[in-house]
Amino acid sequence: MIKEQIDFYKNEIRKISLACGRNPRDIRLMMVTKTIDADRILEALSTGETLIGENKVQELKEKDDKLKGVDVERHLIGHLQTNKVKDAIKYVTCIQSIDRFSVAKELQKKLRTRGQKMDVLIQVNSSGESSKYGLKPEEVEGFVKQMYEYDQLRVKGLMTIGPLTGSSSKIRASFKLMKELQKKLQNMYLPEMSFDVLSMGMTNDYKIAIEEGSTLIRVGSGIFGERVTKA
Ligand SMILES: *Cc1c(COP(=O)(O)O)cnc(C)c1O
């Protein structure tokens, strides 16, 4: 069942990207495993897919033992509180949810102590919905320039959550704005930073996201089924 769903999304990536003139290899599939227990995660990883996303540090910690020795790349995709930073950096290779200086500063401090670097994405609120975390699009340029202070962090790109709406034109507008922001940052002189990763698209809007330039889609319920508890 999980395998069939993973195959479905891999095929979707191929189909949609080819139809819009993109290379399927430029789009990664992230399996979002929040609320999913370690055994089902292991089942998903047995397909050969390796990228998973969690949105809570607590869950990363709880499932860590069972994932020892398994070929897996874990990213944090949920909001990160500064008091969780110390734990978070033990489990993930990328934090996709950098949205304020206080968290960058705390990461810098804790990473430095461990002599560790961390890939990060800047989270952008591209929909304008007040319930969403993330920088306003117009704040991003100034923010990344300040990121040079935090040299344990390696900026790799941008992340966004599309608007919660049935309107595909609103979703598309939001993703287009992200693509434009990415291009703008790529054309600026920002040495040692890269903006190649554009993490956008989930179960309900991955198709539009791929068409608009996503390089990483984050699929949870589409692979594992509807979540019982809301996370
Ligand atoms: C839960 C979650 C997803 C996956 O959502 P689905 O709709 O289940 O695919 C993707 N990104 C983030 C940040 C999430 O919290």
The ligand as an SDF file (V2000), in Angstrom:
LIG
                    3D

 15 15  0  0  0  0  0  0  0  0999 V2000
    2.0780   17.9680    7.1400 C   0  0  0  0  0  0  0  0  0  0  0  0
    2.9630   18.7380    6.2620 C   0  0  0  0  0  0  0  0  0  0  0  0
    3.1350   18.3810    4.9090 C   0  0  0  0  0  0  0  0  0  0  0  0
    2.4000   17.2370    4.2560 C   0  0  0  0  0  0  0  0  0  0  0  0
    1.0490   17.5030    4.1850 O   0  0  0  0  0  0  0  0  0  0  0  0
    0.0460   16.5230    3.3930 P   0  0  0  0  0  0  0  0  0  0  0  0
   -1.0820   17.4030    3.0310 O   0  0  0  0  0  0  0  0  0  0  0  0
   -0.3140   15.4360    4.3270 O   0  0  0  0  0  0  0  0  0  0  0  0
    0.7820   16.0240    2.2060 O   0  0  0  0  0  0  0  0  0  0  0  0
    4.0190   19.1310    4.1500 C   0  0  0  0  0  0  0  0  0  0  0  0
    4.7000   20.1810    4.6900 N   0  0  0  0  0  0  0  0  0  0  0  0
    4.5590   20.5420    5.9650 C   0  0  0  0  0  0  0  0  0  0  0  0
    5.3380   21.6970    6.4670 C   0  0  0  0  0  0  0  0  0  0  0  0
    3.6910   19.8450    6.7930 C   0  0  0  0  0  0  0  0  0  0  0  0
    3.5540   20.2300    8.0720 O   0  0  0  0  0  0  0  0  0  0  0  0
  1  2  1  0
  2  3  1  0
  2 14  2  0
  3  4  1  0
  3 10  2  0
  4  5  1  0
  5  6  1  0
  6  7  2  0
  6  8  1  0
  6  9  1  0
 10 11  1  0
 11 12  2  0
 12 13  1  0
 12 14  1  0
 14 15  1  0
M  END
$$$$
